[in-house]
Amino acid sequence: MDSLGKIAMIGSGSWATALAKLLLDNTDRLTWYFRSRERIDDFIKYRRNQAYLSDVAFDTARISFTSDINEACLGADTLVIAVPSPYVKAEAEKITTDISAKNIVSAVKGIVPDENMIVTDWFADRFGCRPENMMVIGGPCHAEEVALARLSYLTIGAHDSAKARDFAAHIAGKKMKTIISDDVDGIEYAAVLKNVYAIAGGVISGMNMGDNFMAMLACNAAREMRRFIDAVAPMENRDVCLSAYLGDLLVTAYSRFSRNHNFGSMIGKGYSVKAAMMEMEMVAEGYYGTRCMHQINKSVSVDMPIMECMYSILYQGVSPKKAIRNITSVLE
């Protein structure tokens, strides 16, 4: 585990909280960055994150909290980025210290809006971070189920397999199994797309279209995902049936824990996009991912009827009933 050195968690939401719990099960100390000093004070007082996964207790004596992102970066060798994708850029732009030689672990499962770049590419472009030091976390793993200690599997994608194994050892446990992969870009793009398809699954659920059509949508979404990933990040022998791709797609499209599914369900029930967003307590990252994928696909021209269907609903004002009807004839 020496290759990772000191670890800092950047983010304070549900996924960051779940990952911090896993890390502290296998690591002596953790630096943890919160934007709010008030939330840090509450965490120390109650020994838990009052805003997210509040049933999970922590040994706060082993956590070095800070509301200064540069302090967190300076004292760490490995940065785990667990900020919702719409806020990654705003948070990371606060970093003024040199992080080019740091290990960067993206737990974002989203894309950097406006830049239309996966997180590892953006960190390489913005901060000069090295590809060999990049890792991503993928797979079907709801933060809520991790907190409940339900059996889960995470995939660690990295160009350096030794570092991937080291990080996997930091989060593995009796109820957390780990898988190693070298498909960094593929896992990141799959994590973006599964959120888009989860919104579609939610729309179908909200419209009461039934399990048969939901299964049809999931099968076609998996093929659509494969076509896009193979176009933007070619790789031999990629198997999208693995858990980092299909598994994450299925759990996000079907589960009641999925904020993207729940967002889509409200739209399917008749909420406007704006009203559904206002009702959400947490960010539905697929909303932003849909626009980014639409923009990226302008240059690669992959056949993506489900993604374009979601774009028409979310950004062009097409009614869900009409948009879904338009794609029923092209699914197979």
N, C-alpha and C positions, 0 to 999 in steps of 0.2 A: 504493500500500500504506500510505499515511500514516494512513488512518482507524483502523487497528488499533493503532498505537503499539507499545509493548512488550508482549510476549506471555508469559504464564505457563502452564505445564502443571500441572494439578491431577490427580494420579494417577500410579501407577507400575507398572501392570499391562501386559499385552501390547499392548492397544490404545493406551494412552498412549505406550508405547515406540515403536510403529510411527508414530504421529502426530508424535512428537517428532523422529524421523528425517526425516520429510517436511518438517517446519518448518525444521529446521536445514539442509536442502538449499537453502532459499530465504531464510533469515533469518540475520543476523549473530550474534544472541545469543538465548538462551532461558532464562527462569527455570523451574526444575523443582522442584515440591514432592513430597517423599517423606515419609511418616509416620516412617520409621525413619532415624535418623542413621547407624546401622550399615550399612544398605543403601547410603546415599550414599557412605560411605567405601569400600565395596567397588566401587561404580560408578567412582569416581575412580581407584582402584587398578588395576582391570582394563579401564577404558574401555568398559564395557558393563554392561547390566543383567543381573546374574547369575541373577536369578529368572525373567525372561521374555525371550524372543527373544535369548538370550545370544550368538548368532552375530553380532549386529549391533554393529559397533564405532562409537563416537562420538568426536568431537573435544570432549573434556570441558573444554577451555580456553574454549569458547564457551558453556558452560552454567553458570548460577548456581544451584547446588543449595541447597535449604533444607528443613529439617524443621519450619519455622514457617509455617503456612498464611497467617497475617496478613502476614508479611514478603513472601510471594509476591504477595499481593493488593495490598499497598501500592505495590509497585514496578512494577506492570503496568497496562496500559490494557485488555488483553484477557485473559480467563481461559478457558482451554480445559478443560472439566470432563470428565475421562475416568476416572471412578471407577465401579466396578460399582454398579448401581442400588440394591442392598440397603444400600450403605454411603454413598450420597450425602448423606443427611440427617445422619448422624453426623459426617461430615467437614466438611460445610458449616456445621454448627452451631458449629464452632470459630471461624468468621469473626466477628470483632467490629469490624473496620474497615468503613467505608462503601463498599459496592461498587455502589450504586444507579446510578451513571453509567458503570460499566464495560461493555465488550462481553462478553457471555457466550456462549460457543460450547459447546453440549451435544454431547458425543460419547458420551453414556451409552448410548443405544439401549435404554432401559428406563424404568421408572416409579418414582416415589418411594413405596416401600411404606408402609403405614399412612395416608399422605396421599391415596393414589389420585390423584395428580396427575402429569402429564408434567413433566419437569424445568424447562422454561422457565416454565411456569405457577407452579411452586413457588418458583423464584427471584424471580419477579415478586411473589408473595404474601409471601414471607419477607423479602426484602431490598429490595423496591421497585425492582427492575431494570426498565428500560424496554423495552417491546416492540420498539421500533425498533433496540435494541442487541442483540437476541437472534438467535442463529443455531443451526442444528442440522446435524449431519453424518449423512447416511443413505446407503443403497446397499449393494450386495453387495461387501463388502470385508473378508475375513479378515485379521487382523493378521499371521498367518503368511505369507500370500501377499504382502503388502506388504513384509515383511522379505526375502522371496525375490526381490523386484523383478519380480513377475509383473504383467502388464497389468491394471489395476484402474480402476474408475470410482466416484467419490464424488459425491454430490449435496449441495450446500450450500443449506439452506433459510434464508431470511431475509426479513423485511419490508422491509429496506433493501437493494435490489439492488446498490448500489455497495459496501456492506460485504461482501455475499456474494461479489462478484467479487474484492475485495481479499483475503479469506481464501482463496478458491480459488487465487489466484496464489501464496499462501504454501505451499500443499501440492501444487500441480501439478508434474508432471515428465514425463519421457519415458515412464515406465511408470505414471503416475497421471494420469488424465483427470478433469476436473471438469465438473459440470453445475449450473446455477443454478435455484433454484425459490423461489416465494413461499409454498409450502404448509408452513409451519413445524409447525403442529399435526398435519396429516395425516402428515407424515414421522415425527414422534415417535410417534404412535399405531401406525403401521405397524411401527416398530421394536420396539415392545412385543409386538404381536400375532405377528410372524414368529417370535419366540422360543417362543411358545405352540404355534404350528403345527409348529415344528421338533421340539418334544418329541413331538407326535403322530406326525410322520414317523419319529422314532426308535423309538417304540413299535411302529409297523407293521413297521419294519425288523427289530427284535428278535424280533418274532413270525413273521418270514419270510412275510409276506403278499404279497410280490411287488411288482414295479415297476408293474404295471397298476393295482393299488389305490392305490399311492403317488401316481401321476399323478392319479387321481380325487380323492384327498384334497387335493392341491395346487390343483387347479382350484376345488374347493369352498371351500378356505381363502381363496383370492384374492377370491371373491365375498363370503364372510363378512367379510373385512377391509374391503371396499368398503362394505358395508352399515353396519358399525359406524362407520367414519371419517366417512361422510356424515352419520350421525346426530349424532355428537358435535362435528364440526367441518365444518359445511356449507360447500361451496365449488363454484363453477361450473367445469365443464370439468376436473375432476380425473380423471386417467387412471391407474388403479391398475396398468396394464400396464407402467408405466415402472419403471426399475431401482430407484428408491428404495422401491418398494412390492413388486411381484412379483419383481423381481430379488433383493432381499434375502431375501424369503420362500423362494425356490427354493434359493439357496446355503446358507441356514441349515438348511433342511429336509433337504437331501441330503448335505451335505459332511461328510467325516470330521474336518474342522477345527472343526465346530460342537459346542460343549460341550452345547448344548441337545439336539441330535440324539443325541449319545452318552449323555446322561442318560436320554432316553426309550428308547433302545435297551436299556439295562440293565434298565429297568422291564419292557419287552416280553419280555426273556429270563427274567424271574422274580424280579429283585431287588425287594425292598420299596423304597418311596420313600425311607425313611430310610437304607437300605443304599446305594442309588444315590448319594444325596447325600454320604455318607461316602467313597465311592470317588472322587468327582470331585475333581480337583486345583484346578479353578477353579469359579467360581460359575455355575450354570445359572440365568440370570436369568428364564427363562420360568416357573420354578417360582413365583416371586414375582409375575410379571406375570399369571399365570393367576388368582390370587386377586384381584388388583386389577381386572382386566377383568371378572371375575364380579361384583364389588361395584359397579363403575360401571354395568354393564349392567342392574342392578336398576332404575336410574332411566330408562334409555332403551329397555329391552325390545326389543332387536334380536334377530332369530333367529340364534343362534350355536351350532349343535349341536356343532361340533368343539371350540370353546372349553369348552363345558359338559361335553363328554366328558372333556377333560383335567382339568377341575375335579373331576369325580367320581372320577377315578383318584387324583389328587394329594392331595385334601383330604377325600374321603368314603369312601375305602377300597374303592371298587368295583374289581373285578379288571379288568385290561386286556382280557382276552378278552370279558367281558360288556359292558364299556363300548364297545368298538369294534363289537361285534355290534349294539348298540343304535342306532348311527348309520348302519350300512350301508344301511338302507332309505330314509334321507332324503337321501343324496347323489345328485347328478344332474349 
